Amino acid sequence: MSEISLTVLIIIEGQAPASVDLKRVDKNLTVSCNCSSEDKVCNHIISTLFGEEAKIVGCDGTLTKTIADMLAGSDVEHAFWKLRDLTMKSAKLKAELAQARTNLGEAIIDFKPW
């Protein structure tokens, strides 16, 4: 049986620091956070799994690689990549929406033929 455990301290602006515990036994990855959020998957867990180095205290390339290695081939990996993909698409759509609002505002103030 292969087992690895890791505790990561995460600081997200505007929130209290939190500890995220990762434990991998064979293909099973368990992740938990000690924050007060009632969400099953809080922002601390997401930041940890996404490897957001700026939010991980004392982070270096070794720590984020360890997190990525724990995730790879685990029972959580597929769901993680789906969330990451949708998060990236969401960010792109938000930027496009902001641009569309700007374009609408400009069109309302000063008519532009399209």
Secondary structure by P-SEA (a helix, b strand, c coil): cbbbbbbbbbbcccccbbbbbbbbcccbbbbbbcccccccccaaaaaaaaccccccccccaaaaaaaaaaaccccaaaaaaaaaaaaaaaaaaaaaaaaaaaaaaaaaaccccc
